[in-house]
Amino acid sequence: MQTDVLIVGAGPTGLALACQFIRHGVDFIIIDKKETTTPYSKAIGVHARTLEIYEQIGLAARAIAEGTIAGKTRLLEEGELRAEVDLSKFGEGLSAYPFLLILEQGRHETMLLDRITSNGRSVRWHTELSTFSQTADGVTAEIKGPDGAAQTISAKYLVGCDGAKSTVRHGLGLEFGGGTFERIFYVADVDIDWEYSHEALNINLSKDNLLAFFPLPGEKHYRIVGNLPEGTQKEEGELLYEEIEEVIKAELKIRMDISNVNWFSTYKVQTRHVTKFSVGRCFLAGDSAHIHSPAGAQGMNTGIQDGYNLAWKLALVINGRSSSEILNSYNEERLANAIRLLKTTDRMFQLGAGEEWFTSWVRVHIFPYVANLLTRMDFVKRAIFPLVSQIGINYRDASLSMNDVDLKVKAGDRMPYFVLDGKSIYDWLREPKFHFIIFNDGSAPQAQMADGLGGLADVHYIPLYPHIAEIFDTDQTFCILLRPDNYIGYIASGVNVDGAKEYLRKVLS
């Protein structure tokens, strides 16, 4: 068998990567040792940046229809409701999806798989990677199918999306450095009868423990996430669900009836990342490259964005439009993001469940009374929502980012969201290619527009309306060249077609 790319692992990261390859016209084979998509909920949070990516492949509307929007957060403490915080439009004006979507991983994977099969492709289930090797010209992998028979795949590239115990990572000999939280975490998918309505994320405020209830589709269905007190004698595999339920009820101190335990697991959180995301023609994405605290629901979303970053670069090389040098930028951009991510999730966990006395005191005695005020403040929204929703991830310091003008928005930033003629700007940018956008203050004749930059980019001519001028902090004509992942590669004053062409020449080599 021969293919452009062998994808190892058909979880959310691998399936979303396959969907991107379909967009870009890249041939692939995707394998997974499981029998089918996971029946469990596992990861459940879907953030704005992921929904923006899904919008391009026509999946955002389905994800929202099948999921539950966390419309508000209740803060509970000692059996009492301390505050209710409206989150339904927390990121309004920053994204078309200004909320946290709760969508179980099992449904998520099914949605992605349906997209793949509707395009005439399939996943090779019950198939695992045995060995692989690479040369300067390609990758040779031996796989074992359902009948145990060995087959050989010749691919131009290989991407390991095969989780924290990644066979690909081990085969590449990459270090997976980091540490482990000693406290035991638990997750359970259950039905709950209690006094609270179903539309909210419920968080119990404690001096040293995390306990949260996420609403899942279904009238009484919830995901419970928490951790046991430090010093718990048993190991994670020895704990029974009944013991965990006793801890939950003791922490929450309200009347509740928990039933229909659909899934239960205990584990210790590890925070680790690889030293590099690629070796030769082999790449890592998702949990095979980074794992961390569940705080902020960052993991699945980050893996999907790993693939989004890699797909267009591999497509350019495979389709003969760029040299392989562009692939170095994948490690450059996503490793830096993984390092930041681990620091961010560690801080989120400390804020939510850390035992340091001052943080604990503020969490319990101050935060419930100022939470509503803080979430209404514009500067708080603009600081917190981009961080948690991942729309704030940038590659400003990376080699593919070039500035020829100093504006508030920089090369390496995600294209800011705004509405144009009643539609999201992203509605104009769905084609998987470069986009050259001229924001005209009226001084530049439309005849100055590029002729498609030799067919390398679509060209858009947009009046510099006041709300756009405010976002970029300029009222004078400027232009940007967007990468296929809707990050700004090049930004300049005026209509700098020559600068855009020079950027493309350097990037595409």
C-alpha positions in Angstrom: 0.0 0.0 0.0 1.2 3.5 -0.8 -0.1 6.8 0.4 0.9 10.4 1.1 0.5 10.3 4.9 0.0 7.5 7.3 -2.0 8.7 10.4 -1.5 6.5 13.5 -4.4 6.9 15.9 -8.1 7.7 15.2 -9.0 9.8 18.2 -10.1 13.4 17.9 -6.7 14.5 16.8 -6.2 11.9 14.1 -9.8 12.1 12.8 -9.7 15.9 12.6 -6.3 15.7 10.8 -7.8 13.3 8.3 -10.7 15.8 7.7 -8.1 18.6 7.0 -6.3 16.3 4.5 -9.6 15.8 2.7 -9.9 19.6 2.4 -6.4 19.9 1.0 -6.6 17.0 -1.4 -3.9 14.9 0.4 -4.2 11.1 0.3 -3.9 9.3 3.6 -4.4 6.0 5.5 -5.6 6.2 9.1 -5.3 3.3 11.4 -6.2 2.6 15.1 -5.9 -0.5 17.2 -9.4 0.1 18.7 -12.4 -1.5 17.2 -14.3 1.8 16.6 -14.7 5.3 18.1 -14.7 5.5 21.8 -18.0 4.7 23.6 -17.0 7.0 26.5 -17.3 10.7 27.0 -13.6 11.4 28.0 -12.7 14.9 26.8 -15.8 17.1 26.7 -14.9 20.8 26.3 -14.9 22.3 22.8 -13.6 25.8 22.6 -14.2 28.7 20.2 -11.0 28.2 18.1 -11.9 24.5 17.5 -15.4 25.6 16.4 -13.9 28.2 14.0 -11.8 25.4 12.5 -14.9 23.1 12.2 -16.8 25.9 10.5 -14.5 25.6 7.6 -15.4 21.9 7.1 -19.1 22.3 7.8 -19.1 20.7 11.3 -19.6 23.6 13.7 -23.4 23.7 13.4 -23.6 19.9 14.0 -21.3 20.1 17.0 -23.4 22.8 18.6 -26.6 20.9 17.9 -25.3 17.7 19.5 -23.6 19.4 22.4 -24.7 21.6 25.3 -23.6 25.2 25.8 -22.5 26.0 29.3 -24.7 29.0 29.7 -23.6 29.9 33.2 -21.5 28.8 36.1 -22.8 28.3 39.6 -20.3 28.7 42.5 -21.2 26.5 45.5 -19.5 26.4 48.9 -20.5 24.5 52.1 -23.8 23.4 50.5 -24.8 27.0 49.6 -25.1 28.8 46.3 -22.6 31.7 46.5 -22.9 33.1 42.9 -24.2 32.5 39.4 -22.1 33.8 36.6 -23.5 34.3 33.0 -21.1 32.7 30.5 -23.4 32.4 27.5 -21.8 35.4 25.7 -18.5 35.8 27.6 -16.5 36.1 24.4 -19.0 38.2 22.5 -17.3 40.2 19.8 -14.2 38.1 19.9 -15.6 35.0 18.1 -18.7 33.8 16.5 -18.7 31.1 19.2 -18.4 33.1 22.5 -19.0 30.2 24.8 -17.8 26.8 26.0 -19.5 23.9 24.3 -19.8 20.6 26.1 -19.7 17.7 23.6 -18.7 14.2 24.7 -15.6 12.7 22.9 -17.6 9.7 21.7 -20.1 11.9 19.9 -17.2 14.2 18.7 -15.4 11.3 17.2 -18.5 10.0 15.5 -19.1 13.4 13.9 -15.6 13.5 12.5 -15.8 9.9 11.3 -19.1 10.7 9.5 -17.3 13.5 7.7 -14.5 11.1 6.6 -16.8 8.4 5.4 -19.1 10.8 3.5 -16.0 11.7 1.5 -15.5 8.1 0.5 -12.7 7.4 3.0 -12.5 5.1 6.0 -10.5 4.2 9.1 -8.7 0.9 9.3 -9.9 -0.2 12.8 -8.4 -3.0 14.8 -5.1 -2.3 13.1 -1.9 -1.3 14.9 1.5 -0.1 14.0 4.2 -2.8 14.6 7.4 -1.1 13.3 8.4 1.8 11.1 11.5 3.2 9.6 12.3 6.2 7.4 14.8 7.4 4.8 15.3 10.7 3.1 12.6 9.7 0.6 9.8 8.3 2.7 8.5 6.1 5.6 8.0 2.4 5.6 5.6 1.0 8.2 4.5 -2.5 9.0 1.0 -2.8 10.4 -1.0 -5.7 11.8 -4.6 -6.0 10.8 -7.6 -7.7 12.5 -6.6 -11.1 11.3 -3.0 -10.7 12.6 -1.5 -10.6 9.2 1.3 -8.1 8.6 1.1 -5.5 5.8 3.5 -2.9 4.6 2.7 0.7 3.9 4.9 3.1 2.0 4.2 6.7 2.9 5.8 10.0 2.2 5.1 11.1 5.8 3.8 9.6 9.1 1.9 11.4 11.9 1.6 9.9 15.3 -1.7 10.8 16.9 -1.6 7.7 19.1 -1.9 9.1 22.6 0.2 9.4 25.8 1.8 6.0 25.3 2.5 6.7 21.7 4.2 3.9 19.7 5.4 6.5 17.2 7.0 8.7 19.9 8.8 5.7 21.4 9.9 4.6 17.9 11.4 8.0 17.4 13.2 7.9 20.7 11.9 11.2 21.8 12.1 12.3 25.5 8.7 13.0 27.2 9.8 15.0 30.1 7.7 16.4 32.9 6.2 15.4 36.2 3.1 13.9 37.9 0.6 15.4 40.4 0.6 13.0 43.4 -3.1 13.6 44.1 -5.6 11.2 42.5 -8.2 12.6 40.1 -11.6 11.0 39.2 -14.2 11.4 36.5 -17.6 10.0 36.4 -20.5 10.3 33.9 -23.8 10.0 35.9 -27.4 11.2 36.2 -28.0 13.6 39.1 -31.3 14.5 40.8 -30.8 17.7 42.8 -32.2 21.2 43.2 -30.2 22.8 40.3 -31.3 23.2 36.7 -29.2 21.5 34.0 -27.9 24.4 31.9 -25.0 25.4 34.2 -21.5 24.3 35.0 -21.4 23.8 38.8 -18.2 24.4 40.7 -17.8 23.6 44.4 -15.3 25.9 46.0 -13.0 24.2 48.5 -9.8 25.1 50.3 -7.8 22.3 48.6 -9.9 20.1 46.3 -11.4 20.4 42.9 -15.0 19.4 42.3 -17.0 20.4 39.2 -20.2 19.2 37.5 -20.4 19.7 33.7 -23.8 19.4 32.0 -23.9 16.7 29.3 -26.7 16.2 26.7 -29.7 14.7 28.6 -32.0 16.2 31.2 -30.0 15.0 34.3 -26.8 13.9 32.7 -23.5 15.3 34.1 -19.7 14.7 34.0 -18.2 15.0 37.5 -14.5 15.9 37.8 -12.6 16.1 41.0 -9.6 15.1 43.0 -9.2 13.3 46.3 -7.5 14.8 49.3 -3.7 14.5 49.5 -2.7 11.5 51.5 -5.3 9.1 50.1 -3.8 5.7 50.9 -5.2 3.8 47.9 -3.7 3.9 44.4 -6.0 5.0 41.5 -6.8 1.5 40.3 -7.8 0.3 43.7 -10.6 2.9 44.3 -14.3 1.9 44.0 -16.9 4.2 42.6 -18.9 4.0 45.9 -15.9 5.5 47.7 -15.7 8.4 45.3 -19.4 9.1 45.7 -19.0 9.3 49.4 -16.3 11.9 48.9 -18.5 13.9 46.4 -21.4 14.1 48.8 -19.3 15.0 51.7 -17.7 17.8 49.8 -20.9 19.2 48.3 -23.0 19.0 51.4 -26.4 19.1 49.6 -29.1 16.6 49.0 -28.5 14.7 45.7 -29.2 11.3 44.2 -26.6 10.0 41.8 -27.6 7.1 39.5 -26.8 5.5 36.1 -23.0 5.6 36.4 -22.1 5.3 32.7 -18.4 5.7 33.1 -15.9 6.0 35.9 -12.2 6.4 36.0 -9.4 7.5 38.4 -6.0 8.6 37.4 -3.0 10.8 38.3 -2.4 13.9 36.2 0.9 14.1 34.3 2.3 17.2 32.7 4.7 16.3 30.0 5.8 17.4 26.5 8.3 16.2 23.9 11.5 18.0 23.2 10.5 18.3 19.5 7.4 17.5 17.5 9.1 15.9 14.5 12.0 13.8 13.4 12.7 13.7 9.7 9.4 12.7 7.9 7.6 11.7 11.1 5.5 14.0 13.2 3.6 13.9 16.5 0.3 15.6 17.4 -2.1 15.7 20.4 -1.4 13.6 23.5 1.5 11.8 21.9 3.3 15.2 22.1 1.9 16.8 25.3 -0.3 15.9 28.2 -1.3 18.1 31.1 -3.9 19.0 33.8 -7.5 18.9 32.7 -7.9 22.5 33.9 -9.4 24.6 31.2 -10.4 21.7 28.9 -7.4 22.4 26.7 -6.1 18.9 25.7 -8.4 17.7 22.9 -8.6 21.2 21.4 -4.8 21.6 21.4 -4.4 18.3 19.5 -6.9 19.3 16.9 -5.0 22.6 16.4 -1.7 20.7 16.1 -3.2 18.9 13.1 -4.7 22.1 11.7 -1.2 23.7 11.8 0.5 20.7 10.2 -2.0 19.8 7.5 -1.7 22.8 5.2 2.1 22.7 5.4 2.3 19.0 4.5 -0.3 19.7 1.7 1.9 22.4 0.1 4.9 20.1 0.1 3.1 17.0 -1.1 1.4 19.0 -3.9 4.7 20.4 -5.0 4.0 24.0 -4.1 6.7 24.4 -1.3 10.0 22.9 -0.3 10.1 20.7 2.8 11.8 23.5 4.7 8.3 24.9 5.7 7.7 21.7 7.8 10.3 23.0 10.3 7.9 25.6 11.3 5.5 23.0 12.7 7.9 22.1 15.5 8.8 25.8 16.0 5.2 26.9 16.4 3.6 24.0 18.2 6.4 23.2 20.6 6.4 26.7 21.9 2.6 26.5 22.3 2.9 23.2 24.2 5.4 24.7 26.6 3.1 27.7 27.3 0.1 25.4 27.6 1.6 23.3 30.4 2.4 26.4 32.3 -1.1 27.8 31.8 -2.9 24.6 32.8 -0.7 24.2 35.9 -1.6 27.8 36.9 -5.3 27.1 36.3 -5.2 24.1 38.5 -3.5 25.9 41.3 -6.1 28.7 41.1 -8.9 26.1 41.1 -7.6 23.6 43.7 -4.2 24.6 44.9 -3.5 24.4 48.6 -1.4 27.5 49.0 -3.1 29.4 51.8 -3.6 32.8 50.1 -4.9 31.3 46.8 -7.2 29.1 48.7 -8.5 31.9 50.9 -9.2 34.1 47.8 -10.9 31.3 46.0 -13.3 30.6 48.8 -13.9 34.0 50.5 -13.4 36.6 47.7 -13.9 35.2 44.3 -17.7 34.2 44.6 -18.5 37.8 45.5 -16.6 39.5 42.7 -17.0 36.9 39.9 -20.1 38.5 38.3 -18.5 42.0 38.4 -15.2 40.6 36.8 -16.9 38.7 34.0 -18.8 41.9 33.0 -15.6 43.9 32.6 -14.5 44.2 29.0 -10.8 44.1 29.8 -11.3 40.9 31.8 -13.2 39.2 28.9 -10.4 40.3 26.5 -7.8 38.8 28.8 -9.4 35.5 29.9 -11.6 34.4 26.9 -8.7 34.4 24.3 -6.6 32.5 26.8 -9.1 29.7 27.6 -10.8 29.5 24.2 -7.4 29.4 22.4 -8.2 32.2 20.0 -5.3 34.1 21.6 -2.7 31.6 20.6 -0.1 33.4 18.4 3.1 32.7 16.5 4.4 36.3 16.6 8.0 35.2 17.2 8.0 32.4 14.6 9.9 32.5 11.3 6.7 32.5 9.2 5.6 35.9 10.7 6.7 39.1 9.0 5.7 42.7 9.9 6.2 45.7 7.6 4.0 48.0 9.7 3.6 48.3 13.5 -0.1 47.8 14.3 -2.0 46.4 17.3 -2.6 43.2 15.4 0.7 41.5 14.5 1.9 38.9 12.0 1.5 35.6 13.8 -1.9 36.5 15.3 -5.1 34.7 14.4 -7.2 36.7 12.0 -9.4 38.8 14.3 -13.1 38.1 14.2 -15.5 40.8 13.0 -18.8 41.0 11.1 -18.7 42.2 7.5 -22.0 42.7 5.6 -23.9 40.8 8.2 -21.5 37.7 8.0 -18.5 36.6 10.0 -15.2 37.5 8.2 -14.4 33.7 8.4 -17.3 33.1 6.0 -15.1 34.8 3.3 -12.0 32.7 4.2 -13.1 29.1 4.0 -11.0 28.0 1.0 -7.9 26.2 2.2 -5.4 28.6 0.6 -3.6 31.9 1.2 -5.8 35.0 1.3 -4.5 38.5 0.5 -6.8 41.1 2.1 -6.6 44.9 1.4 -8.3 47.1 4.0 -8.9 50.3 2.0 -9.5 53.7 3.6 -10.8 54.9 0.2 -7.4 56.2 -1.1 -6.3 53.1 -3.0 -8.1 52.5 -6.3 -9.4 48.9 -6.5 -7.4 48.6 -9.7 -4.3 48.4 -7.5 -5.4 45.0 -6.3 -3.2 42.1 -7.0 -4.1 39.7 -9.9 -4.3 36.8 -7.4 -0.6 37.0 -6.7 0.1 34.6 -9.5 -2.7 32.3 -8.4 -1.0 31.7 -5.0 -3.7 33.6 -3.0 -7.3 34.7 -3.2 -7.6 38.5 -3.1 -10.2 40.3 -1.0 -10.9 44.1 -1.1 -12.6 45.3 2.2 -13.5 48.9 3.1 -11.8 50.0 6.3 -14.9 50.4 8.3 -14.6 52.1 11.7 -15.1 48.8 13.7 -12.3 47.2 11.7 -10.0 50.3 12.1 -10.6 50.0 15.9 -9.5 46.4 15.9 -6.3 47.0 14.0 -5.8 50.5 15.5 -5.3 52.3 12.2 -7.4 54.4 9.9 -5.1 54.1 6.9 -5.0 51.5 4.1 -3.1 48.3 5.0 -2.9 44.8 3.7 -2.5 41.3 5.2 -1.6 37.9 3.8 -3.4 35.1 5.6 -1.9 31.6 5.8 -4.3 28.7 5.0 -4.9 28.3 8.8 -6.2 31.9 9.0 -3.1 33.2 10.9 -1.6 36.4 9.6 1.7 35.6 7.9 2.5 39.1 6.6 1.1 42.6 7.4 2.1 45.9 5.7 0.9 49.5 5.2 -0.7 50.4 1.9 -1.2 47.9 -0.9 2.1 46.1 -0.7 1.7 43.4 -3.4 5.5 43.1 -3.8 5.9 42.5 -0.1 3.3 39.8 -0.2 5.0 38.1 -3.2 8.3 38.3 -1.5 6.8 36.7 1.6 5.3 33.9 -0.4 8.6 33.4 -2.2 10.5 33.0 1.1 7.9 30.8 2.7 7.3 28.5 -0.3 11.0 28.5 -1.3 
